[in-house]
Amino acid sequence: MRWIFEVGDDTELAQSGAAKVLPAHLNATARADLADAGWILWVDADLMVVNHAADIRTFLRSDKDMVLGEDMADLDWLNTGLVACRTSSSWARRMWARVWR
């Protein structure tokens, strides 16, 4: 997500291990296409989908900038295995900038 939401030059990001791998797969054109998509979805490899017929777009509400998964355990905890962010959201950009700093 950082490659989509990061604003401006980020020396730490440019020198990271991801910088050696991602540019080959996520060039400027691909980043622009993702930003134009409206939403970007982070899904962990061990995410469990219980209803394959459900359309993910039904969960992406027009009045929200971020949608988070819910943990299925008895506890009512946040599950970061599923995170959807509106790509045009200035709030999401500021929030991710604070997380990465």
N, C-alpha and C positions, 0 to 999 in steps of 0.2 A: 504494500500500500504506500510505503514511503516514496517509491519512485513515481507515483501518481500525484500524491498530495504535497510533496515537498516543494516549497516555493523558493526560488533563487538558488544560488550556488551553495552547496554544502560540502565543505572539505572533508569532513568525517565520512559522509556518504560516498564521496568520490574515491576515497582511499579504502573503503570497506571490501570485504570478500565478495559481497554481492555485486560490487561495481565491476569485478572481473568476469562475472558470469552473466548478469542481467543485460548489459548493453547488446550482446549478441542476439538476445531474444526480445528485448524490450527497447527498441530504438525510439527516436523522437516521434516518428510516425505512429508507431504502436501506442506510445504513451498518449498522443493526441487522440487516437481512436478510442482508447479506454476512457479518457476524460470526457469524450463526447457521448459515451454509452449511457450516461445518466447515473448509474450505480456501479460500484465495484464490490465484489463479494469475495471475502476471505473464508475459505473452508479448510479446516484441518483434515489431514489424511484419515483420521480415525472418527470422523463425523458419522453418526448413525442416522440414516434417513428412514423414518418409519412409514412414510406415505409417499411413494414414488409418483403417484398421480397428481399430487399437489403442485401447483404452479408457484414458484418462489415469488413471482411478482405480486401475488395476493397478499404477501406479508410486507411489501415495500410501500408503506403509506405515504401519501403525498404531503402530509403535514409533519413528517419526520425526516431528519437528516441522517440518522443512524438506527440500525436495527440489530439487536444482539440476540444470540441464541439463548435458550433457557436450559439449565442443567436438568436432566431427568431424574436425578437422585431425590431423596426425600427432602433435602435441603433446597431452599429457594435461592440458589447461587447463580451468579452470572456464568455463562459458558462462552468463552472466547473462541471456541472452535467454529463459530459461525458469526461473522460480522459483516454487515452490509453498510456501505457509506455512500451517500449521494455525492457524486463527483463535483457538482457545482456548489456545494455547501461551503460557505466561508467559515461557518461554525466548525465543520469537520476539519477543515484545513488548520484552523487555530488549535483545535483540540489535539490533533496529531502532532503539530509542531511542539506543543507543550510536552507531549509524551516522549518525543524523540530528543528533547533537550535535557 
